Amino acid sequence: MRVAGLFDIHGNLPALDAVLQQVRQAGVGQVVVGGDVVPGPMPRETLGRLLDLDLPVRFIHGNCELSVLAQMAAMESGVVTYWGTSSGKPLPEPDREIMRWTAEQLRPEYERVLSSWPKTLRLEIPGLGQVLFCHGTPRSETEIFTRLTAEDRLLPLFEGLGASVVVCGHTHMQFDRMIGRTRVVNAGSVGAPFGDPGAYWVLLGPDVELRRTSYDLAGAAERFRATQHPRAREDAESILRPPSEEKMLELFGGAELR
């Protein structure tokens, strides 16, 4: 069985549709959606497309699903914590506006769907063995690490998991590296990558294939701008001209786990 890992779609329906076309061509038997389906310009349509997919689909939550759920729980009052976790750090108002808009698009129909997703998922994949899927790290959906993060910081997180491969996302940049004896793969972002434009994902079994799918970026940007998403224009510009990996690696270097 081949498995497709789709992470960080962020409401980019045109990118998702292009990837799903290649997923079908690759003979995939199951899809794992690794969190941060939302927010983005087309959250309801994107989530609906995945839920109606004619392939078995498993989901895990990302930091953004938790933030949207927290906003749903506080639509009239209360402070939404950063990413909806227990960090206690208030969500900045520009981000809160995005989460509020997203919650309005999805609530109440999809509230129970989002809240049912687990934090991690394990699958046995031929050729790879036991594969663990998580959004950020195995212990947290918000923790940041990249291909440059020192191995000694990461070993405590990836030792003793009982998995030969860990697949994650969150930082929107692909990599494939060893941490101790564990192969750790970042699938990249389908809908909001850093680096070269496109839709990034991973094909698993019998090995690991990091994939990049081209799609109509100009058409997608126009569809973004036609929505009422608070950052529609900025998101449209970002898919046309994403921030560079070099810039984001430098930025994440100051925020990576210690």
C-alpha positions, 0 to 999 in steps of 0.5 A: 500500500502506498500512502500520500502525506498531505500537510499544511494545505491552508485552504488552497483548494486549487493546489489540493486538487492538483495534488489529488490528481497526482495522488490517484495517478500514483496508485495511492491506497490511503491519504494521511492529512497531517494538519493545518487544512485550515485556515486559508481562503477556501476552508470549507471547500477544501475540507469538504473536498477531503471528506468526500474523497474517494480514497480512505483518508485519515486526519491528524490535527495541526496547530491551526485546527486547534486555534480554530476550535478555540475560536469556535468555543469563544465566538462571543467572549473569552480570550483565545490562546495562541494556537488554541493550546495551553501556552496561555499566550494571547493570539495576536489580533490580526491572526485572531481575525483570520481564525474568527473568519475561518470559524464562521465559515466552518461552524457548526457543521465541521466543529465536531469533525475537527475536534475528532482528529487525533494528535498523531497517527501510526501506520505500517507501510510496506518497505518502511515499517512503522510510520508515525505521523505528527504535525510539528513534533511527536510531543507538540503541534507547535514545536519548530525544527528544520533540516538545520536543527542540531541533532542533539536537541532532537534526539530526546524527542525521536528516541524510543518512539518505536517508529522507523520513520516519522513524517511531519510538517508545520514549517512548510519546507521539505526535508529527509534526514536521520535523527539517531536511528529514526528517519524524519521526513517533512512533507512540505506544504501543499498550499503555502510552501516556502521556497519555489512555488508549487504544491509539496507532499510526500509519497510513502511506500516502499520508500520515501518520495518527496513530491512537488506538483505544479498548478495554475498559480495565477488562476489560484491567486485570482480565486484567492482574491475573489474570496472574503478571507481577511488576507486574501491578497497577501495569500495570493501574493505568497503563492505566486512569490513564496518567501525563500527557504533561506529567509525562513530558515533564518527566521525559524532558527530563532524560534526552534525548540531548545 
